[in-house]
Every structure is written in C-alpha cells, then in structure tokens.
C-alpha cells in the first residue's frame, strides 16, 4: 500500500515512525511547504520522494493513503484534494475547523468510495481498550457515566501561547482548547455513545493570548452521561479517564500507563475497601515502573496512534471494518460542535 | 555599510550589535515581536525590525539598504521539531527574502556541533569530518537543526552566487551563561566531571562577537569557513572551579576519566539500552563524545585568514562574566 504524508511537523514523526513498522506499507512520499523539512523527513525515514506542492505529489505518486498532519486550518482543502486523487485519508484531529466542512468532507469520501479516518489516538491506548474489552465481555456492566479531564499547562511561551507567533489553533472556535476537544469527544463517544445534548462552561483564569484556558462539559449520551474537562491551570499534567459501570469502576491516566479497576471481590463487605486499596497500590506501583521504562523506547503516550494506524491499515488491506468508521467521525464531530463556545471571549 | 543582524537581542546577538557599532557599521537589528529591548541600551541609530522568522510574511523589507546579513537566529531549546522549524525553516524564509533583495553578502553563525567528533582524531579543525546523513538523525535536536541550517545556507549561497562566510563558534560563554554542557553532568549542585583534564573549545561572547563584526567588514572572510575559539581552551576542571568560585556555588566535584565514562556508556548501549530509542544524551556514546571527547582545538585558520587575536584574555573574560556588571557603552 503506497502512503504519502502532508505536513512534516511534530505529529508527523509519530505517524512515520509507526508506518515504518507496518507490513506492506510503502512510504512513497512526503510533502511540506519547507523544502528542508520535507527532505530531512525523507532522509530520516527512508521515504522515496519529497515535495513542497501537495498536488504535484498526489499526481505523481498516486498514493493509496494520504496522512494529513498539517495545522488544522488546512486539513479540509488537503483532504479534499487527496480524495480527488483517489486516496483514503487519515487526518489529524481536529479534522476540520467547522462541522459543515466535516460534512462536506464525509460526503466527498462517500462519493469517491474512499475512507475518512480522524485520529482518535487516545481511544486506542491500552487503558481505554482494556476497559472497552471488559465492557464488551460483560464483566464491567453497563456504563452509567464517564469522566475525562485533561490537565495540561498550555500557557507556556513556546507553544499555544507563544507571544511572537500566533499558533494556528488559536483561529479555531475555542482557541487552543479546540485542539483537544476531539480527544474528549471521542472518549465520551466510545463509552456512552452519540451526544443527545450538552452543557458547557468556557473560562479564562490567567492572562494569555488564548481566548479560553478552562473548559467543562456535561454530556447526555445515548447510553450514559459524560463530564469532560480541560484545565490549563491544574497541575501536574495528567489525562484522567474514569469510567463508572454497573459492576465496576475504572481509573486511568492516559499520559501514563496507570489503569486500576475497582469491583466486587470475594471478601466480607467491611474488608472490601481494604483489599481494593492494597490491589490498587500494587497496580499503581507497577504502572509507575512501566511508565518510567516506556520513556526509553516506543511511542509513549502515542501508543494509541500506533494501534489505530496498525488496525486501519490491516482493515484496508483485508477490506474489513475500520476501527474509526465514517459514522464515528460524524458523531464525534457533532459532539465537538455542541461544545463550541457561542462567544469568543469570556467576560 | 549596513548590516542586518538576526537574533540581535540574543546572548551573542547583543554583543555582535555592539561590536558592529564599534566598527562604524550601521545596524538593523531583527528581533522577535514581543522582545524587550529596554535593558540593552542600544543607541537610537540601531534600526529595530520586529519579525519572527517562523511566521512573519514581510521579511523582504528587512533587507532594504542592507549590505551584509549576519544570521545568528536559531531556536536552541525545546522539542526537536520546534528547533528544526525555527532554525531551518526560519532560515529558508529569511534567505528567500534575501534572494529578492540586492544583498549579496552573508555571515552565518553555525556551530561546532556540525562536526562528527566520533570520526575526528586528535585535533578538531575546519577540515574535520562533518556528520553524514546516515548518523545525523541519531544526534540531538540542536545538532540536527544547526547542521541543516548550514546545509540550507550553503545551497542558497551557491544558487544565488552570494559571498558566504560560515563561522562555527565553540562553547560561547559570558555573563549569565557561565555553565557549559562541556562541563559534564550536573547533579543538583554537584558535578560528575568527565575527563577533568580535557580542554573546552570555548570562546567568550565578546571575543566571538568581535569575530562576527570583523568577518562582516573584512573581504578576506568571503568564502571562508572558520572555527571560532579563543585558543586551545581551558581544562574542564579549572574552568569548572573558576565558574563555581565566580558564581558563588558550592558542590562536590567527582572526577571520572573520560575512557571510563565512554566505555561504561558503550557497554550500557549494547546491554541495558540495547533496544531503547529514547535515552538521555549523556548515556548515548556518540552524543557523549560530541560533548566531552578529549581533542585539541585550533583557531589557526581564523588567525591566518583575518589576522584575528582575542581582545580579551581568560582572566579578563572571567572578570567580565562573574565580576560587577559593566555599563553598556555604545558609540
């Protein structure tokens, strides 16, 4: 399968490192507006050709799959061109800047008989996948509620809040936090299904170029409820996922490998919390070691991206169902749309 | 003569501006939009041009009336991709703007990091081997970005027929920049001194700035690639002692022979870290070599080409780095 990639920035490196390990994938070409950036990526990952014009690349290479890893404002145009060239598209989140664009893109994919896959990498991390496995086999019980809270300091001077260069994400409704909404929405969707209604609170605690630095949402999903949040001020950095089922509860930090379950146990009721605590302590200690060791090797917190790409390419090869289906992309983006602020700046 | 200086308010840049003014060169100082310049004490004759090489659209205006570009700007910290985007893609944007101007002369600030220390024997000079693309991407982000910056600049210069001078400074030190990564490994306030008798390829920021100003005005610099070090360099143990004394720090210093350190790291690389892809630099043999390999360092070509000798001796440099701050005086 011939693969090409547009946009050779930070996240592209994770895509390329993973693609190098997949069977039957030929890294055919890479494109970036900066010739040196494209050439350096081609040299590093042994890519056959590099371009600065994506249309020239699509025409010359005729790839089967195109990865779009540019800033979000250019995704729509590039993905449309890739569909026109007959390729499947794997696009970084957020796939588009508006829901209308997403609908247009999905329609175009359907007309072309190609697939549109948006990167919901955290859904494919080991912890959410293990929780989903236990739900599917009935061990967990039906999910009643899910909490997702990203605590991440994005107010430093070298990223979203760079005072010298406006970050592309700041043009999105919601600013930098909009870059994280697909993570929140995709996890909520995976556990409680499509959004029926949502209430949101957007806030700003600290002075910065960002329009908002805090976000909370309460979602009424088809199969349960979800409370989602993003906090720039809460420290340390963490990505908490907590799932409440009728028989079990699960807690994970997706920036680490920590995953604990609490459920029924075969001990007298007064001792349940004691044995739960002991087991949780053991699990957290093991996860601490695993988190340390994974710093030396592999994709780290991007493990889900590697898993998503591996499953997507396997499905494309075998003509099977994709891990992220067209309807999933529509529903996640419908939820993201429901989160968007109605005003750009809080009072 | 008018010079455009990028990164003009940086550690080296502010001294280059002073050195150019001393030589009677008019200066256009390119600084980032949010840069604070109040403490620099620049005279009103310095023409400040605010732009960010990563994003600014109108860089061509910066070259109006400019005779020589002194390109110092680089992103020296942060993620590897951010360093590459800021340093290399930024240089492409800058040189695209230069190509649309009448400016034909360029002095680039490269780095000792472009040299392949592992393949260098005994003496490192301008003829020493550079990294090749097979091993470049095992290096740190700074090295990759500076190597690519030099590569890109040479391509542009060749394509447009520009007069290019590439200056490769060693470790630049000075006030508030006394601690060098060549000093080994700091553990809180204590130090593992790897190869205490190894000499450091160092240049004091004022001496280094003097070379840049000289290269900008002296036609003998055209077409040259020159290493910038003040001399053979101080030994690590001595410089670390002076640094700790000067900065009032206290801590233990544990000397470790270089051969012991490099063989330990090599052993770890083929055992403990055999499959590891993300290891701290000090534990990667090639990266350890590029910081600490005991070599001799020369500035013969710089002396012979431009007749340059450092204005400030080591003692005077120490005094300027750790002594009372001197008021900035510009002509």
Interface residues (C-beta under 8 A of the other chain):
Chain A: X9 X10 X13 X34 X35 X36 X37 X40 X43 X44 X158 X163 X164 X165 X166 X295 X296 X297 X298 X300
Chain B: X32 X33 X34 X35 X52 X54 X55 X78 X79 X81 X82 X84 X85 X88 X89 X92 X133 X136 X137 X144 X148 X151 X152 X273 X275 X276 X277 X278 X279
